[in-house]
Amino acid sequence: MTAPVRSFQAVSVRNPQANIRSKQLAKSFQKLMTREEAQREWFAGLLWKAFPEATSENEVAELVAEVLTTEKRPVTSRGVRNWLRCENTPHFRYFLPVLAMAGAEAVFQMIDGEE
């Protein structure tokens, strides 16, 4: 026979302190995710600024992959599309070259915190 499964609500009702703590953790996790998502969106915007001549996501992905690929570290257009869609975070090694390609205006936006 299997043991009855307790729901999260049943456990949290019995211990109000645990309920408060879990709500605090959930709020802090939401803040962290929001900040990370904002950073991913900002980087995706940089990719578009770095190649203003591109007219589609695929074109941006191919151009970025071509520019960032080195002998030791290939960058695929699929990986760049994941960056553009904010699904993955790029390694820091790609941040500075993209920032340089996007231009000085992007640097000032980062410093000033403008969106």
TAGIFEN-V541113 format. One record per residue. N is the residue number from 1. RES is the residue in one small letter. PSI is psi in degrees with one decimal (* if undefined). Layout:
# TAGIFEN-V541113
N&RES&PSI / N&RES&PSI
This chain:
# TAGIFEN-V541113
1&m&149.8 / 2&t&151.0 / 3&a&146.9 / 4&p&142.7 / 5&v&128.4 / 6&r&137.3 / 7&s&160.9 / 8&f&-37.2 / 9&q&-39.1 / 10&a&-38.3 / 11&v&-41.5 / 12&s&-25.8 / 13&v&-35.7 / 14&r&-27.9 / 15&n&93.7 / 16&p&-31.2 / 17&q&-40.6 / 18&a&-36.2 / 19&n&-44.2 / 20&i&-44.6 / 21&r&-40.5 / 22&s&-35.3 / 23&k&-39.7 / 24&q&-42.6 / 25&l&-40.1 / 26&a&-42.1 / 27&k&-44.1 / 28&s&-35.0 / 29&f&-40.0 / 30&q&-39.2 / 31&k&-42.7 / 32&l&-44.8 / 33&m&-39.3 / 34&t&-42.5 / 35&r&-43.1 / 36&e&-41.0 / 37&e&-39.4 / 38&a&-39.4 / 39&q&-39.4 / 40&r&-42.2 / 41&e&-39.4 / 42&w&-43.5 / 43&f&-39.7 / 44&a&-39.8 / 45&g&-37.9 / 46&l&-39.9 / 47&l&-42.5 / 48&w&-38.8 / 49&k&-33.2 / 50&a&-27.5 / 51&f&73.1 / 52&p&-17.4 / 53&e&-15.4 / 54&a&140.7 / 55&t&-7.4 / 56&s&163.5 / 57&e&-41.7 / 58&n&-39.5 / 59&e&-43.7 / 60&v&-45.4 / 61&a&-43.2 / 62&e&-42.0 / 63&l&-46.1 / 64&v&-44.1 / 65&a&-40.5 / 66&e&-42.3 / 67&v&-39.7 / 68&l&-13.0 / 69&t&132.9 / 70&t&174.1 / 71&e&-41.0 / 72&k&-25.2 / 73&r&91.1 / 74&p&142.8 / 75&v&127.3 / 76&t&153.5 / 77&s&-28.6 / 78&r&-43.5 / 79&g&-39.7 / 80&v&-38.7 / 81&r&-36.3 / 82&n&-36.7 / 83&w&-43.4 / 84&l&-33.0 / 85&r&1.8 / 86&c&31.8 / 87&e&-29.6 / 88&n&156.9 / 89&t&129.6 / 90&p&157.1 / 91&h&153.5 / 92&f&-27.0 / 93&r&-21.9 / 94&y&-14.0 / 95&f&-50.7 / 96&l&-44.2 / 97&p&-39.4 / 98&v&-40.4 / 99&l&-40.6 / 100&a&-38.8 / 101&m&-33.0 / 102&a&-25.9 / 103&g&174.2 / 104&a&-31.8 / 105&e&-39.3 / 106&a&-35.3 / 107&v&-44.3 / 108&f&-34.2 / 109&q&-38.4 / 110&m&-41.7 / 111&i&-45.5 / 112&d&-19.2 / 113&g&20.6 / 114&e&154.1 / 115&e&*
